[in-house]
């Protein structure tokens, strides 16, 4: 009899030890994600945006809870309460088909609650393991969500009255939203950054009208953490009657066969520069990844050669169309302006920072300067460089000396102005009246921001 008692005790102790070993709570995984359906556009199909671990909810977008357990799911329990311990939802659900993974929509509060109410979600899952004397292991996760059904508000503070095809304009605006997630500007085909300006909630952005985009529109977009979105169109007078030079080149005069003409075009500087342009745009994109809050800001007129009226070798926007007899082979667009030089000093014109100073394919020795608010300028075709990457430059700083290159046998400088990577009319930035109008917008915005304090 004693032997059976001892054996029972040993079995009992063994089971208790085994049960203790397998009883480990929080072995399962409980996660939360918000699914936002983005409306389809002309070029983009409808698609879901997944936001992991959201903190705000407008009760419109789906909140999806995912339960995962290696021992399969037996049941789950959801409890929702407010800061004052008011329980606004509670439910226990038995899961019959014993899945290892289960998704369900997060339940909404059963009563109406005001904006900025903080909801405490507690979700507990029990599995089918033999732990806890066959009742299974439990896993518990808590989520806090702030109700937010109100979209941000946008107010234009000051802006340029007009924009020219191929040119630039400036806008300063305010976004009022405590839980702001993102703010940007869309011009009909591309998104552009808005830069913090002067103080919290205020932004400034220079907008480009690309030569490769015949139609122009501009819309400020602000989105909060609940994915409430507000848009505000910006109205500019659009100046479209701007003459640009076009050259038609018949390659049949030089090459007897079309295949030879096509092969030769691959070595032309215009098309080699098209490949380098992608690299320049990527460099600018990386440079804009970290930007400061801009305070008092004024531009000076650009004058890269430091002379009154520099002679133009190739104008901005010059289009070359290459034909073989009547067949169009390729087209190129000159996105800077080439000025004649005579071993001329190349001047920075404004305060800035050197982003690149090196030999570039088809551009020769080149310097890329960041001037703030997303504005960059490229100085190419130099015979020598007098600055290095990361140098700070003053308006009178000499960046290099104009010269000849393998691609261009004439002493010159290639001057290209880019707004967030988009090439724009350099002559605007060399025009005193244009710069004065930009500075007037900045001054007006700073004054109005001061008045709103």
C-alpha positions as CSV (number, residue, x, y, z in Angstrom):
1,X,0.0,0.0,0.0
2,X,2.8,2.4,0.9
3,X,4.4,1.7,-2.4
4,X,1.3,2.8,-4.3
5,X,1.1,5.9,-2.2
6,X,4.7,6.8,-3.0
7,X,4.2,6.0,-6.7
8,X,1.1,8.3,-6.7
9,X,3.1,11.1,-5.0
10,X,5.9,10.7,-7.5
11,X,3.5,10.8,-10.4
12,X,1.7,13.8,-8.9
13,X,5.0,15.6,-8.3
14,X,6.1,14.8,-11.8
15,X,2.8,16.1,-13.3
16,X,3.0,19.3,-11.2
17,X,6.6,19.8,-12.4
18,X,5.6,19.2,-16.0
19,X,2.6,21.5,-15.6
20,X,4.8,24.2,-14.1
21,X,7.2,23.8,-17.0
22,X,4.6,24.1,-19.7
23,X,2.6,26.8,-18.0
24,X,4.2,29.9,-19.4
25,X,1.8,32.8,-20.1
26,X,2.3,35.3,-22.9
27,X,3.6,32.7,-25.3
28,X,1.2,33.8,-28.0
29,X,1.4,37.0,-30.0
30,X,-1.2,39.7,-30.1
31,X,-0.7,42.6,-32.6
32,X,-2.7,45.6,-33.9
33,X,-2.6,47.3,-37.3
34,X,-4.7,50.0,-38.9
35,X,-5.7,49.4,-42.5
36,X,-6.3,52.5,-44.7
37,X,-7.6,52.1,-48.2
38,X,-5.9,54.7,-50.4
39,X,-8.1,56.0,-53.3
40,X,-6.8,55.0,-56.7
41,X,-5.4,57.7,-59.0
42,X,-4.7,58.0,-62.7
43,X,-1.5,56.1,-62.3
44,X,-1.9,54.2,-59.1
45,X,-4.4,51.5,-58.3
46,X,-6.3,51.3,-55.0
47,X,-4.1,49.9,-52.3
48,X,-4.1,49.3,-48.6
49,X,-1.7,51.2,-46.3
50,X,-0.8,49.2,-43.1
51,X,0.1,51.2,-40.0
52,X,1.5,48.9,-37.3
53,X,0.9,49.8,-33.6
54,X,-1.4,52.8,-34.2
55,X,-1.9,55.3,-31.5
56,X,-5.0,57.2,-32.8
57,X,-8.3,56.1,-34.4
58,X,-11.0,58.0,-36.2
59,X,-13.4,55.0,-36.1
60,X,-13.5,54.9,-39.9
61,X,-10.4,52.9,-40.8
62,X,-10.2,49.2,-39.9
63,X,-8.3,48.3,-36.8
64,X,-7.3,44.6,-37.3
65,X,-6.2,42.5,-34.3
66,X,-4.1,39.4,-35.1
67,X,-3.8,36.5,-32.6
68,X,-1.1,33.9,-33.1
69,X,-0.4,30.9,-30.9
70,X,1.7,27.7,-31.6
71,X,-0.8,25.7,-29.5
72,X,-3.8,26.9,-31.4
73,X,-6.4,29.5,-30.1
74,X,-9.2,28.4,-27.7
75,X,-10.8,31.8,-26.9
76,X,-10.1,35.5,-26.6
77,X,-11.5,38.3,-24.4
78,X,-11.7,42.0,-25.2
79,X,-12.2,44.7,-22.7
80,X,-12.3,48.5,-23.4
81,X,-12.3,51.2,-20.7
82,X,-11.6,54.9,-20.4
83,X,-9.3,56.8,-18.1
84,X,-12.1,57.0,-15.5
85,X,-12.5,53.2,-15.5
86,X,-15.7,53.3,-17.4
87,X,-16.1,50.0,-19.3
88,X,-17.4,50.8,-22.8
89,X,-17.1,47.4,-24.3
90,X,-16.5,43.8,-23.1
91,X,-16.8,40.5,-24.8
92,X,-15.5,36.9,-24.6
93,X,-15.4,34.8,-27.7
94,X,-14.9,31.0,-28.0
95,X,-13.0,30.0,-31.1
96,X,-14.4,26.7,-32.5
97,X,-12.1,25.8,-35.4
98,X,-8.8,25.9,-33.3
99,X,-6.7,28.1,-35.6
100,X,-3.1,29.0,-35.0
101,X,-3.7,32.5,-36.4
102,X,-6.9,34.6,-36.2
103,X,-7.8,38.1,-37.4
104,X,-10.7,40.1,-36.3
105,X,-11.7,43.8,-36.4
106,X,-11.2,45.7,-33.2
107,X,-14.6,46.5,-31.7
108,X,-15.7,50.1,-31.5
109,X,-17.0,51.6,-28.2
110,X,-20.7,50.8,-27.6
111,X,-21.4,54.4,-26.6
112,X,-20.6,57.8,-28.2
113,X,-17.4,59.3,-26.9
114,X,-15.7,62.7,-27.6
115,X,-12.6,63.5,-29.5
116,X,-9.3,62.9,-27.6
117,X,-10.9,60.3,-25.4
118,X,-8.2,57.8,-24.5
119,X,-9.3,54.2,-24.8
120,X,-7.6,51.3,-23.0
121,X,-7.9,48.0,-24.9
122,X,-7.0,44.8,-23.0
123,X,-7.0,41.7,-25.2
124,X,-6.4,38.3,-23.6
125,X,-6.0,35.0,-25.6
126,X,-6.2,31.5,-24.3
127,X,-4.6,28.5,-26.2
128,X,-5.4,24.8,-26.3
129,X,-2.2,23.6,-24.5
130,X,-2.3,21.4,-21.5
131,X,-0.8,24.1,-19.3
132,X,-2.5,25.4,-16.1
133,X,-4.1,22.0,-15.5
134,X,-5.5,21.7,-19.1
135,X,-7.0,25.2,-19.1
136,X,-4.3,26.5,-21.4
137,X,-1.8,29.4,-21.4
138,X,-3.0,32.9,-21.6
139,X,-1.4,35.9,-23.4
140,X,-2.5,39.5,-22.6
141,X,-1.6,42.7,-24.5
142,X,-2.8,46.2,-23.9
143,X,-3.3,49.0,-26.5
144,X,-4.0,52.6,-25.9
145,X,-5.9,54.5,-28.7
146,X,-6.9,58.1,-28.8
147,X,-10.1,58.9,-30.5
148,X,-9.6,61.5,-33.2
149,X,-12.2,62.2,-35.8
150,X,-11.3,65.8,-36.7
151,X,-9.0,66.5,-39.7
152,X,-6.2,69.1,-39.5
153,X,-6.8,72.6,-40.5
154,X,-4.7,74.4,-43.1
155,X,-4.3,78.2,-43.5
156,X,-2.2,80.0,-46.1
157,X,-0.1,82.7,-44.6
158,X,1.6,84.2,-47.7
159,X,2.4,83.0,-51.2
160,X,3.7,84.1,-54.6
161,X,0.9,85.5,-56.8
162,X,2.1,83.6,-59.9
163,X,4.2,80.8,-61.3
164,X,5.8,80.6,-64.7
165,X,6.0,77.4,-66.8
166,X,9.5,76.0,-66.0
167,X,9.7,78.4,-63.0
168,X,9.2,78.5,-59.2
169,X,6.8,79.9,-56.6
170,X,6.8,80.1,-52.8
171,X,4.1,79.4,-50.2
172,X,4.1,79.7,-46.4
173,X,1.2,78.1,-44.5
174,X,0.0,76.9,-41.1
175,X,-1.2,73.5,-40.1
176,X,-3.1,73.2,-36.8
177,X,-3.1,69.7,-35.5
178,X,-1.8,68.3,-32.2
179,X,-1.2,64.8,-33.6
180,X,0.2,65.7,-37.0
181,X,1.7,62.8,-38.9
182,X,2.7,64.3,-42.2
183,X,2.4,67.4,-44.3
184,X,3.4,67.8,-47.9
185,X,2.5,69.5,-51.2
186,X,1.4,67.7,-54.4
187,X,1.8,69.4,-57.8
188,X,-0.3,67.0,-59.9
189,X,2.3,64.4,-60.4
190,X,4.9,64.6,-57.6
191,X,5.0,65.1,-53.8
192,X,7.2,67.9,-52.3
193,X,8.4,68.5,-48.8
194,X,7.1,71.4,-46.6
195,X,9.8,72.7,-44.4
196,X,9.3,73.9,-40.7
197,X,9.4,77.7,-40.8
198,X,9.9,80.2,-37.9
199,X,7.9,78.3,-35.3
200,X,5.8,75.2,-34.6
201,X,2.9,74.6,-37.0
202,X,4.2,76.8,-39.7
203,X,5.7,75.6,-43.0
204,X,7.3,77.0,-46.2
205,X,7.9,75.4,-49.5
206,X,9.3,76.4,-52.9
207,X,7.3,74.8,-55.7
208,X,8.7,73.9,-59.1
209,X,6.8,73.8,-62.4
210,X,8.7,71.2,-64.4
211,X,9.2,71.7,-68.1
212,X,8.2,68.1,-68.5
213,X,4.8,68.8,-66.9
214,X,2.5,70.9,-69.1
215,X,-0.3,71.1,-66.6
216,X,0.3,72.5,-63.1
217,X,-1.6,72.3,-59.9
218,X,-0.6,72.6,-56.2
219,X,-2.3,71.2,-53.2
220,X,-1.3,71.3,-49.5
221,X,-2.0,68.0,-47.8
222,X,-2.0,67.4,-44.0
223,X,-2.6,64.1,-42.3
224,X,-2.9,63.3,-38.6
225,X,-2.0,60.0,-36.8
226,X,-5.6,58.8,-37.2
227,X,-5.2,59.2,-40.9
228,X,-7.7,62.1,-41.1
229,X,-6.6,64.1,-44.2
230,X,-7.1,67.7,-45.1
231,X,-6.3,69.2,-48.5
232,X,-6.1,72.9,-49.6
233,X,-5.5,73.8,-53.2
234,X,-3.1,76.8,-53.8
235,X,-4.1,79.2,-56.5
236,X,-1.4,80.8,-58.7
237,X,-1.7,82.8,-61.8
238,X,-0.1,80.6,-64.4
239,X,2.2,82.2,-67.0
240,X,2.5,79.7,-69.9
241,X,3.6,81.8,-72.9
242,X,7.3,81.4,-72.4
243,X,9.4,80.9,-75.6
244,X,11.9,78.0,-75.5
245,X,14.4,77.2,-78.3
246,X,14.0,74.1,-80.4
247,X,16.5,72.6,-82.7
248,X,15.8,69.9,-85.3
249,X,18.9,67.9,-86.3
250,X,18.9,65.6,-89.3
251,X,21.4,62.8,-88.5
252,X,21.2,61.6,-92.1
253,X,23.5,64.4,-93.1
254,X,26.3,62.8,-91.0
255,X,25.4,59.1,-91.0
256,X,24.4,57.0,-94.0
257,X,22.4,54.4,-92.0
258,X,19.8,55.0,-89.3
259,X,21.4,52.3,-87.0
260,X,24.7,54.2,-87.0
261,X,22.9,57.4,-86.1
262,X,21.1,55.8,-83.2
263,X,24.3,54.3,-81.9
264,X,26.1,57.6,-82.0
265,X,23.4,59.3,-80.0
266,X,24.3,57.2,-77.0
267,X,27.5,59.0,-76.6
268,X,26.0,62.5,-76.9
269,X,26.4,64.6,-73.6
270,X,22.6,65.3,-73.5
271,X,21.8,61.6,-73.1
272,X,24.7,60.8,-70.8
273,X,23.5,63.6,-68.6
274,X,20.1,62.1,-68.5
275,X,21.6,59.0,-66.7
276,X,23.6,61.2,-64.3
277,X,20.4,63.2,-63.5
278,X,19.0,60.2,-61.6
279,X,22.1,60.2,-59.4
280,X,21.9,63.9,-58.7
281,X,18.2,63.6,-57.8
282,X,19.0,60.8,-55.4
283,X,21.8,62.8,-53.8
284,X,19.4,65.7,-53.3
285,X,16.8,63.4,-51.9
286,X,19.2,62.1,-49.3
287,X,20.3,65.7,-48.5
288,X,16.7,66.6,-47.8
289,X,16.1,63.7,-45.5
290,X,17.3,65.9,-42.5
291,X,16.4,69.5,-42.5
292,X,16.2,72.3,-39.9
293,X,13.5,74.7,-39.0
294,X,14.1,77.8,-41.1
295,X,13.9,81.1,-39.2
296,X,14.6,84.5,-40.8
297,X,15.4,83.7,-44.4
298,X,16.3,85.9,-47.4
299,X,17.6,85.1,-50.8
300,X,20.2,87.0,-52.8
301,X,20.2,87.3,-56.6
302,X,22.3,84.6,-58.1
303,X,25.2,85.7,-60.3
304,X,27.5,82.7,-60.8
305,X,30.0,84.6,-63.0
306,X,29.8,87.8,-61.1
307,X,29.2,89.9,-64.2
308,X,26.3,92.0,-65.4
309,X,25.1,90.1,-68.5
310,X,26.9,86.8,-69.0
311,X,26.9,85.5,-72.6
312,X,24.7,82.4,-73.1
313,X,26.1,79.4,-74.9
314,X,23.0,77.1,-74.5
315,X,19.8,78.4,-73.0
316,X,17.6,76.7,-70.4
317,X,14.9,74.6,-71.9
318,X,16.6,74.2,-75.3
319,X,15.1,71.2,-76.9
320,X,17.0,69.1,-79.5
321,X,15.1,66.7,-81.7
322,X,17.2,64.2,-83.6
323,X,15.8,62.8,-86.8
324,X,17.0,60.4,-89.4
325,X,15.3,61.9,-92.5
326,X,11.7,62.1,-91.2
327,X,12.0,59.5,-88.4
328,X,12.3,61.0,-84.9
329,X,15.1,59.1,-83.1
330,X,15.4,60.9,-79.7
331,X,14.8,64.2,-77.9
332,X,16.9,66.0,-75.3
333,X,16.1,68.9,-73.0
334,X,18.7,71.2,-71.7
335,X,17.8,71.7,-68.0
336,X,20.4,74.3,-67.1
337,X,22.0,77.3,-68.8
338,X,25.6,77.3,-70.2
339,X,27.4,80.6,-69.9
340,X,30.6,81.5,-71.7
341,X,33.5,81.9,-69.4
342,X,37.1,83.0,-69.5
343,X,38.8,81.1,-66.7
344,X,36.1,82.9,-64.7
345,X,35.6,82.6,-60.9
346,X,32.3,80.9,-60.1
347,X,30.5,82.6,-57.2
348,X,28.1,80.9,-54.6
349,X,25.9,84.1,-54.5
350,X,24.1,82.9,-51.3
351,X,25.0,81.2,-48.1
352,X,24.9,77.4,-48.5
353,X,26.5,74.0,-47.9
354,X,28.5,71.9,-50.4
355,X,26.7,68.6,-51.0
356,X,29.0,67.4,-53.8
357,X,32.3,68.5,-55.3
358,X,33.8,66.0,-57.7
359,X,34.2,64.9,-61.3
360,X,30.8,63.9,-62.8
361,X,30.2,62.0,-66.0
362,X,29.3,64.3,-68.8
363,X,29.3,67.3,-66.4
364,X,33.0,67.4,-65.8
365,X,34.2,68.9,-62.4
366,X,31.0,69.9,-60.6
367,X,29.8,71.5,-57.4
368,X,26.3,71.0,-55.9
369,X,25.3,73.5,-53.3
370,X,22.3,73.3,-50.9
371,X,20.8,76.8,-50.2
372,X,17.9,75.8,-47.9
373,X,14.1,75.4,-48.4
374,X,14.9,72.6,-50.9
375,X,16.9,74.8,-53.2
376,X,20.1,73.4,-54.8
377,X,22.3,74.7,-57.6
378,X,24.7,72.7,-59.8
379,X,27.8,74.3,-61.2
380,X,29.3,72.0,-63.9
381,X,32.1,72.1,-66.5
382,X,34.7,73.6,-64.2
383,X,38.4,73.4,-64.7
384,X,39.2,73.3,-61.0
385,X,37.3,72.9,-57.7
386,X,38.0,75.3,-54.8
387,X,35.6,73.8,-52.2
388,X,35.1,70.3,-50.7
389,X,32.0,68.4,-49.7
390,X,30.4,69.6,-46.4
391,X,32.1,73.1,-46.7
392,X,29.9,76.0,-45.7
393,X,30.0,78.8,-48.3
394,X,29.2,82.5,-48.1
395,X,27.7,84.6,-51.0
396,X,31.2,85.7,-52.1
397,X,32.8,82.3,-51.9
398,X,34.5,81.0,-55.0
399,X,33.4,77.5,-55.8
400,X,35.8,76.9,-58.8
401,X,37.0,78.2,-62.1
402,X,35.2,77.8,-65.4
403,X,36.9,75.8,-68.1
404,X,36.7,73.4,-71.0
405,X,35.9,69.7,-70.7
406,X,35.9,66.6,-72.8
407,X,32.3,67.1,-73.6
408,X,32.5,70.8,-74.3
409,X,35.5,72.5,-75.9
410,X,34.4,76.0,-75.0
411,X,35.3,77.6,-71.7
412,X,31.9,77.7,-69.9
413,X,30.0,76.9,-66.7
414,X,26.8,74.8,-66.7
415,X,24.5,76.5,-64.1
416,X,21.4,74.5,-63.1
417,X,18.9,75.5,-60.3
418,X,16.9,72.6,-58.8
419,X,13.9,72.8,-56.4
420,X,13.8,69.4,-54.6
421,X,15.5,67.8,-57.5
422,X,13.4,69.5,-60.3
423,X,15.3,71.8,-62.6
424,X,13.8,75.2,-62.9
425,X,14.5,78.5,-64.8
426,X,17.9,79.8,-63.7
427,X,17.1,83.2,-65.0
428,X,14.4,83.7,-62.5
429,X,16.9,83.2,-59.7
430,X,19.3,85.6,-61.4
431,X,16.5,88.2,-61.7
432,X,16.5,90.9,-59.0
433,X,12.7,91.5,-59.2
434,X,11.9,87.8,-58.9
435,X,14.2,87.5,-55.8
436,X,12.6,90.6,-54.3
437,X,9.1,89.1,-54.7
438,X,10.2,85.9,-53.0
439,X,11.7,87.9,-50.1
440,X,8.5,89.9,-49.9
441,X,6.5,86.7,-49.4
442,X,8.9,85.5,-46.7
443,X,8.8,88.9,-45.0
444,X,5.0,89.1,-45.1
445,X,4.8,85.6,-43.7
446,X,7.2,86.4,-40.8
447,X,5.2,89.5,-40.0
448,X,1.9,87.7,-40.0
449,X,3.3,84.9,-37.9
450,X,4.5,87.4,-35.3
451,X,1.0,89.0,-35.3
452,X,-0.6,85.6,-34.5
453,X,1.5,85.1,-31.4
